[in-house]
């Protein structure tokens, strides 16, 4: 007879061939549905099939819990009676996995280490798409990859949009798109051309040294010199207070 009994959860330790249908079972946890002489067990893979139990060991409780969780059987198995009495997700995860972090599919952990798109706000992405659509209609789709661009042209375009925004104009009157999104669109084109080797770098000779650090130090000195006596700025948002 088999060393396992009906209802056991067993784990395959090597890839092995099924006795009847010549199916192959890979590493994983399986439930025993029947046993037979000559050390055979029946498992659900993917239909009920017989396998030699030589290639299986009893699964640990943690392996069983993980298997039932991933197959959507949480709470449907007697092994989980003690788990479903828990009152919080943290307690469930601790009982199931021996940890308090949120349980997830193994692919989640792998995917979380890859370059993400889910962090990009969709409304902004769509506005940038509108900005690029305008360029496609005017100049031909992906012209910047075919013809190339000059750094100065897109630097100027970006700064024009940002300056108009900073000086109080939100919407570009030509396109009806927000100036900030138009600025981002310009930078997207510039960066893509750089990545594609289609950008002519016409920046001026580089300034030597880290001049920004020097400017920041001077700004810090100005602020600290005035200290708490610094005056409040006049802002558009509080125009009524100073007009």
C-alpha positions in Angstrom: 0.0 0.0 0.0 1.0 3.6 -0.4 2.8 5.4 2.4 0.2 8.2 2.1 -3.5 8.2 3.0 -6.5 9.8 1.3 -6.6 13.5 2.1 -2.9 13.9 2.6 -1.2 16.8 0.8 2.0 15.6 -0.8 4.8 17.4 -2.6 6.6 16.1 -5.7 10.4 16.0 -5.3 11.2 15.3 -9.0 9.4 15.4 -12.3 7.8 12.0 -12.6 5.6 10.1 -15.1 2.1 9.1 -14.4 1.4 5.4 -14.4 -1.8 5.3 -16.6 -1.8 8.2 -18.9 1.9 8.9 -19.2 1.3 12.4 -17.8 4.1 14.2 -16.1 3.9 16.0 -12.8 6.2 18.8 -11.9 7.3 20.2 -8.6 4.3 21.2 -6.5 1.7 20.3 -3.9 -1.1 17.8 -4.7 -3.9 16.3 -2.7 -4.2 12.5 -2.4 -7.7 11.3 -3.6 -7.1 7.5 -3.6 -4.3 5.0 -2.8 -3.6 1.6 -4.3 -1.3 -1.4 -4.0 2.2 -1.1 -5.4 2.8 2.3 -3.8 0.5 4.3 -6.1 -1.5 7.4 -5.3 -4.2 9.2 -7.3 -3.9 13.0 -7.5 -5.6 15.7 -9.4 -3.2 16.4 -12.3 -5.0 17.9 -14.2 -7.5 15.0 -14.2 -7.3 12.3 -11.6 -4.2 10.2 -12.4 -2.1 7.6 -10.7 1.6 8.2 -9.7 4.2 6.2 -7.9 4.5 7.6 -4.4 8.2 7.1 -4.4 8.6 10.5 -5.9 6.6 12.4 -3.2 6.9 13.5 0.4 4.4 14.9 2.8 4.0 18.7 2.3 4.7 20.9 5.2 1.8 22.9 6.7 3.3 26.1 5.3 3.4 24.5 1.8 -0.1 23.3 2.2 -1.3 26.8 3.3 0.4 28.4 0.4 -1.1 25.9 -2.1 -4.6 26.4 -0.7 -4.2 30.2 -0.7 -2.9 30.4 -4.3 -5.6 28.0 -5.6 -8.4 30.0 -3.9 -9.3 27.3 -1.4 -8.8 29.4 1.7 -11.5 28.5 4.2 -12.8 25.5 2.1 -10.5 23.0 3.6 -10.3 21.5 7.1 -6.7 22.6 7.3 -7.9 26.2 7.4 -10.5 26.0 10.1 -8.1 27.6 12.5 -7.2 30.3 10.0 -10.6 31.6 9.1 -11.3 32.3 12.8 -8.7 35.1 12.6 -10.1 38.6 12.6 -7.6 40.6 10.6 -5.7 40.2 7.4 -2.4 40.5 9.3 -3.4 37.6 11.6 -4.5 35.5 8.6 -1.2 36.2 6.8 0.8 35.3 10.0 -1.2 32.1 10.5 -0.9 31.1 6.9 2.6 32.2 6.0 4.3 32.8 9.3 4.6 36.5 8.4 2.7 39.8 8.8 3.3 41.2 5.3 0.5 41.0 2.8 0.5 37.7 0.9 0.8 37.8 -2.8 1.3 35.7 -5.9 5.1 34.9 -6.3 5.0 36.7 -9.6 4.1 39.9 -7.7 7.4 39.9 -5.9 9.3 39.4 -9.1 7.3 42.0 -11.0 7.8 44.6 -8.2 11.5 44.6 -9.1 10.9 45.4 -12.7 10.6 48.9 -14.3 7.0 49.8 -13.6 4.3 51.7 -15.5 1.7 51.5 -12.7 3.5 54.4 -11.0 2.7 56.9 -13.8 -0.6 58.8 -13.2 -2.9 57.9 -16.0 -4.6 61.4 -16.5 -1.1 63.0 -16.9 -0.1 60.2 -19.3 -3.2 60.9 -21.4 -2.5 64.6 -21.5 1.0 63.9 -22.7 -0.5 61.6 -25.3 -2.7 64.5 -26.5 0.4 66.7 -26.7 2.2 64.1 -28.8 -0.9 63.6 -31.0 -0.8 67.3 -31.9 2.8 66.9 -33.0 1.9 63.8 -35.0 -0.8 65.6 -36.9 1.3 68.6 -37.6 4.7 67.0 -38.5 4.0 63.3 -39.0 4.0 60.5 -36.4 7.4 59.7 -34.9 9.1 62.3 -37.0 11.6 62.8 -34.3 12.9 59.2 -34.7 13.2 59.5 -38.4 14.4 63.0 -38.9 16.0 63.7 -35.5 15.8 66.8 -33.2 18.1 69.4 -31.8 18.4 69.7 -28.0 18.1 73.5 -28.1 14.7 73.4 -29.9 13.1 71.2 -27.3 14.8 72.9 -24.4 13.3 76.2 -25.6 9.9 74.7 -26.2 9.9 73.2 -22.7 10.9 76.4 -21.1 8.3 78.5 -23.0 5.5 76.3 -21.7 6.9 76.3 -18.1 7.4 80.0 -18.1 3.9 80.7 -19.4 2.5 78.4 -16.7 4.7 80.1 -14.1 3.4 83.5 -15.2 -0.2 82.5 -14.7 -1.3 80.9 -18.0 -2.5 77.3 -17.4 -3.8 76.3 -20.8 -1.9 76.6 -24.1 -4.2 78.7 -26.3 -3.0 76.9 -29.5 -3.8 73.3 -28.4 -6.1 73.6 -25.4 -3.7 71.4 -23.4 -2.1 72.4 -20.1 1.3 74.0 -20.5 2.8 71.6 -18.0 1.7 68.6 -20.1 3.0 70.3 -23.2 6.3 70.8 -21.5 6.4 67.1 -20.5 5.5 66.2 -24.1 8.5 68.1 -25.4 10.8 66.4 -22.9 9.4 63.0 -23.9 10.3 63.7 -27.6 13.8 64.9 -26.6 14.5 61.9 -24.4 13.3 59.4 -27.0 15.4 61.0 -29.7 18.4 60.7 -27.3 17.7 57.1 -26.7 17.3 56.4 -30.4 20.6 58.2 -31.3 18.6 60.9 -33.2 19.3 63.9 -31.1 21.8 66.6 -32.2 23.4 67.8 -29.0 23.8 71.6 -29.6 24.2 72.5 -25.9 26.8 75.2 -25.2 30.2 74.3 -23.7 29.6 72.9 -20.3 30.1 75.1 -17.2 33.0 73.8 -15.2 32.4 72.7 -11.6 29.2 72.1 -9.7 27.9 75.6 -10.0 24.5 74.7 -8.7 26.0 73.7 -5.3 27.6 77.1 -5.2 24.4 78.9 -6.0 22.5 76.9 -3.3 25.1 77.8 -0.7 24.7 81.5 -1.5 20.9 81.2 -1.4 21.2 79.5 2.0 23.3 82.4 3.3 20.8 85.0 2.1 17.8 83.2 3.8 19.7 82.6 7.0 20.9 86.2 7.2 17.3 87.5 7.2 16.0 84.7 9.3 12.6 85.0 10.9 12.3 88.6 9.6 11.8 87.3 6.1 8.7 88.9 4.4 5.8 86.8 3.2 5.6 86.5 -0.6 2.9 88.1 -2.7 1.0 85.3 -4.5 -1.8 85.2 -7.1 -3.7 82.9 -4.8 -4.0 85.7 -2.2 -4.2 88.7 -4.5 -7.3 90.0 -2.7 -5.1 90.4 0.4 -2.6 92.8 -1.1 -4.5 94.7 -3.9 
